[in-house]
Amino acid sequence: MKRGIMLLGLLIFLSVSNQAIGADLESRIQAMEETLKRQQKTIEEQQKIIEELKDQIRTQIAAEKPKTAVATNEPETQKPAGPTGLFGGSALSNPNISLVFNGYAYSSNLTNDELKNRAIRWYTTDGIDRKNGFNLDSVELAIYAPVDPYFNLYATIPVTEDGTTVEEAYFVTTSLPQGHQIKAGKFKSNFGRLNSQHSHVWDFVDNPLPYRAFIGFGDEGIDEKGVQYTYLPPLPFYTVLGVEVLQGENTTLFGSGATGGPHAYTAFAKASLDVSDNATILFGPSVITGKTKTNTVQANSDFTGDSTLYGFEFTYKWKPSKFEGFKIQSEYLYRSQYGDLTDTTLGTVQRLERYQDGFYIQGVYLWNRWEFGARYDMLSIFKDDYNLGGAKQDIGRRPWRVTAMIDYSFSEFSLLRLQYNHGESDVYGKVNHEVFLQALFSIGAHPAHQF
Amino acid sequence: MKKLLLSFLLVVTLSTPAYAKLNVRATLPWIGSLAAELGKDKVNIKVIVKPSQDPHYIEAKPSMILATRDADILMYNGLDLEIGYLPLLIESSRNPKIQPGQPGNFDCSRFVNVIEKQPTADRSMGDVHPLGNPHYHFSPSNVLRVARGMAGELSTIDPGNAAFYSANLASFEERLRNKQTQWAKKSLKGKIFIAYHKYFEYMATEFGFRLVGYVEPKPGIPPSAGHIEKLIEIMKKTKLDGILVTPSYGKEEAEALSKKTGVKVIIVPQDVGSVRGTNDWFSFMDAVLSSLQ
């Protein structure tokens, strides 16, 4: 019975509430219709305003166009520019090509023949390959570009009066995991400081005595076919560690016919610190070792043996602005060499051991567009052992030179340089007074220079 | 056990990017400032060029190479302003993330409406930038474009924080709108200046002043006596509001010119931090505009 009443009550309640909901719904629909109408009206009004605004903007743009066109000369600048490219994208040229002209006028108190025969006794029989008058060092063509996302390719092709050579042609990896890099082809070894630089970046026309004595007279330095691996470790200061495997054809250090395969190995470390906002130091040791077969040790004799050259470099550079700066650079080289020296006329063979060293120090002060430089270079600093057949030779006084230089840059791309060398590299010979007037010009997109 | 360790390792390696800050390297101070506005505490910023340095003559130092080694993104001005050192830094960084073509190689000028393009330029015209005038950081409208592009790039590289970057961009835009109404009140319209270098062309169009001459005869070429004479003649004919120079570029020449003509030298900061009290791009622009008044 109770259940019946409850059911009835529920039914009544449901029907009543249903009616109420029905009425409610109708009124709500009406309300919604009204809102819709109102909204439609506002939308129409807004549409009108938008159209009006559009027209206004159009007329404004039309009015402003001549003005902006004058200011920018670029009517279609509204489009976002495409990537500009870091490797000289401005020229839209791929690859980048540059030409460096390096020529000089030369005057010495020695005749051309005297220069040619001016050896550094106990070090090398190679003379000075320069002529009084006008000399064209080289016209150097440099080409470089990214090959693809994984490699950059560089080639340096100096054109001299004797013809064209490939000084450098190598690729560098760009996408190895963090810190690692491989360079392969023909390249200037990272041994020492001057060696890896092209001669047109040098602060003086010529290279210093230790380079001439141990690495060779010319600009090329240790410029070899081979592979280089370098690593930049995540340290708080810059350090690069590297090793190279090289063919070993440098004529002074190894001789072109030293062995049948790659036999020269180098290792180097370079560290750098910023001592202040504007001053930086760079320093580090290098070593190169390999087999030697050459005829430049003594006249009329062939040498076969092993050579190791050690180096230590130091550079301090202070450059507060484009118009002022100061740089000190120094390198110390030490060579140990031992093997058999064959006299080609007599056919006798003697044991030769050489432990010799040398260094240079140079300073350059930059003031506006002028640079003033001085250099002192010397051999037989701490070691001057020349043991032939077990007997130590008396090598006499030390070979040395002193240099003064002044240059003027018209712009970053042109430079005139005047240099004087007082050379006492020939222990028994005359003093060599040399004057150079060098001109360096660069056109095209040249790769940025290292520190 | 092995599985547990493996999954633990996986979790660790996957979760580290969320906690590690993004390494941002910027060539110029204003780019670093913009990155700080957008990245806040989610980025670790190092700026390569000092505010006191002239951005046209930067030499690649080994410490700069080291700074780019760990970069997740390298941001630069572009338009060849950094051509003298940046290609070398990028190659020597031994960092695949910032090589050209990678998302970590961010050229700000891509987003800019570039003016003064000179595709036929050669070096007899001095140090011209054939791609266009590179000093667009004085232009609020272009800096806004760069900020938008930058927020997008940061989100591409660090998608976990995309919402954060776009929120920061929104507040940057808000701040810029407020500033622009302030800046619009500065009365630079109709003013006439000469400048040492072509630094202020973007600003001139945006703020309505005129530049009628340059102390440099050609970009990057110091003035000759003859050029100065001609300039003095122009300066006598026109009523000038000042000679514009930057703290690092051409101050001495401008002062000499000022002595001869009586036109005052106005030292305009060239970048964020180059004068005191310009710690971010907004305060830098404040200082620039009040110096011109």
Interface residues (C-beta under 8 A of the other chain):
Chain A: T68 A71 T72 N73 E74 T77 Q78 P80 A81 G82 P83 T84 G85 L86 F87 G88 G89 S90 A91 P146 P149 N152 V172 T174 S175 L176 P177 Q178 G179 H180 Q181 T230 Y231 L232 P234 L235 F237 Y238 V240 K270 S272 L273 D274 D277 T280 L282 K319 S321 K322 R369 S411 E412 F413 I443 P447 A448 H449 Q450 F451
Chain B: K50 S52 Q53 D54 H56 Y57 E59 A60 K61 P62 S63 I65 L66 R69 D70 G78 L79 D80 E82 I83 G84 Y85 L86 P87 L88 I90 E91 S92 S93 R94 N95 P96 Q99 P100 G101 Q102 N105 D107 S109 R110 F111 V112 N113 V114 I115 E116 K117 R123 G126 D127 H129 P130 L131 R145 A204 T205 G220 I221 P222 S248
